Amino acid sequence: MQWPSLKEIPFVSGRVATEDDINRGAAVFLLQSEGVNIGTPIDIELPQYATHYDEESGVKTNVVLIQAEKADNYEYYGAYTFEDGGYLIGYSDEFTLLGNDISN
């Protein structure tokens, strides 16, 4: 399995995501209530490599974390699932962060 270069992956950092960010693949979700943003950005390094573990299915997926926001005492991460070209959203505790350099 080959991890993608982070230089080629759009992301959102230091601010909440917008619809434009979602449309260009730099974000996965909007945290809104009645059309008003309720999220705040989480101060972590983005983009970065990570793994996502789905406890229900037992599936572990290699991802690139591209978005991190919190609202209502929950932390949400948005990730690019590069092996299939998709995206996923999960709670922060579903991810293991690997940083921006995974060379051994």
C-alpha positions in Angstrom: 0.0 0.0 0.0 1.3 3.4 -1.0 0.4 6.5 1.0 -0.3 9.6 -1.2 1.7 12.8 -1.0 0.1 15.3 1.4 1.1 18.1 -1.0 -1.6 17.0 -3.4 -4.5 16.8 -1.0 -6.7 19.8 -0.2 -7.6 20.4 3.4 -9.1 23.0 5.8 -7.1 24.1 8.9 -7.5 27.0 11.3 -11.1 27.8 10.4 -14.5 26.1 10.0 -15.3 24.5 6.6 -17.5 26.1 4.0 -19.6 24.6 1.2 -16.8 25.7 -1.2 -14.4 23.6 0.8 -16.7 20.6 0.5 -17.2 21.2 -3.3 -13.4 21.2 -3.9 -12.7 18.1 -1.7 -11.0 20.0 1.1 -13.7 19.2 3.7 -16.3 16.5 4.4 -18.9 18.1 6.7 -20.4 21.4 7.9 -21.3 21.6 11.6 -24.4 23.8 11.4 -27.6 24.5 13.3 -30.4 26.2 11.3 -27.9 27.3 8.7 -25.5 28.8 11.2 -22.0 27.4 11.8 -21.7 25.9 15.3 -18.3 24.3 14.9 -14.9 25.6 15.9 -11.6 24.3 14.4 -9.4 21.9 16.4 -5.8 22.9 16.6 -4.1 19.8 15.1 -1.7 19.4 12.2 -3.6 19.0 8.9 -3.4 17.3 6.6 -1.9 14.2 8.2 -1.9 10.5 7.8 -4.2 8.4 10.1 -6.1 5.2 10.4 -9.8 5.0 11.1 -11.3 2.1 13.0 -15.0 1.3 12.6 -15.8 -0.6 15.8 -19.1 -1.9 14.5 -17.7 -3.5 11.4 -14.1 -4.1 12.6 -12.8 -2.4 9.5 -9.6 -0.4 9.7 -9.0 2.2 6.9 -5.9 4.2 6.0 -6.9 7.8 5.5 -5.6 11.3 5.2 -7.2 13.6 7.8 -8.3 16.8 6.1 -10.7 18.5 8.6 -11.1 18.7 12.4 -13.8 20.6 14.2 -15.6 20.4 17.5 -19.2 21.3 18.6 -21.4 20.3 21.5 -18.5 18.6 23.4 -17.7 16.3 20.4 -14.7 16.3 18.2 -15.3 15.4 14.5 -12.7 14.5 11.9 -13.2 14.4 8.2 -10.9 12.2 6.2 -10.1 11.3 2.6 -10.1 7.5 2.0 -7.5 7.6 -0.8 -7.6 3.9 -1.6 -11.2 4.2 -2.9 -11.4 8.0 -3.5 -14.1 8.5 -0.9 -14.5 10.4 2.3 -15.6 9.6 5.8 -16.6 11.4 9.0 -16.0 10.1 12.5 -15.4 11.0 16.1 -11.8 11.8 17.0 -11.5 8.7 19.1 -12.1 6.5 16.1 -8.8 7.7 14.5 -5.2 7.0 15.2 -3.1 10.0 14.1 0.2 9.1 12.3 1.5 12.6 11.6 2.8 13.9 8.3 5.8 11.6 7.7 5.2 7.9 7.7 8.6 6.9 6.2 10.3 4.1 8.1 
